[in-house]
Amino acid sequence: ETGVTQTPRHLVMGMTNKKSLKCEQHLGHNAMYWYKQSAKKPLELMFVYNFKEQTENNSVPSRFSPECPNSSHLFLHLHTLQPEDSALYLCASSQDRESGRAPLHFGNGTRLTVT
Amino acid sequence: SQQGEEDPQALSIQEGENATMNCSYKTSINNLQWYRQNSGRGLVHLILIRSNEREKHSGRLRVTLDTSKKSSSLLITASRAADTASYFCAPGPITGRRALTFGSGTRLQVQP
């Protein structure tokens, strides 16, 4: 148990569907992150939130829409995705947004398949 | 780029042997972290070494840091089949983007 819970663990969706990924942490952390891990590619940082405010958007297409209603919850809303968006989506949290100074705690990810 | 680059890309050893993985980076750092990822799971933080430290131990793990060469190494002693995973280094930069970024990692296979 990592303290960071992601749901669902697996998701299959069509290109016209709308779905959401959920992440929840009970570690009292103030920063939360979305990363994307595609096959044979390095982990890609997508979004960073600190105290519910987005502090980084790494040029992510608008078909990915993050939402952070509070410091414990993070969502990634998906719509009109492409097959190349199929990947493992990882959520992480840390004590503060300067994660270079504190460890990241990762969830076990959502395996997304876009058909 | 502030991410680390791990070397080798893949490593296969027998149970009981030691495994050494290397990391190189380009920026000035505040610290450097190592993570492990089992297949299909999230990354797990292993150890953090600060820029003013040269060596750190945690159980069977030994991490070294050479800031003059901008490099680090992770040694796993007496490896076990359960150590089979991918290992990533993550330099924590002093300036610029604060969130950690990761390279492609080293895939370690420990044969029983």
Interface residues (C-beta under 8 A of the other chain):
Chain A: T2 V4 Q6 Y33 Y35 K41 P42 L43 L45 V48 E56 L88 L90 A92 R97 E98 S99 G100 R101 P103 L104 H105 F106 G107 N108 G109 R111
Chain B: Q3 I29 N30 N31 Q33 Y35 G40 R41 G42 L43 V44 H45 L48 F88 A90 P91 G92 P93 R97 R98 A99 L100 T101 F102 G103 S104 G105
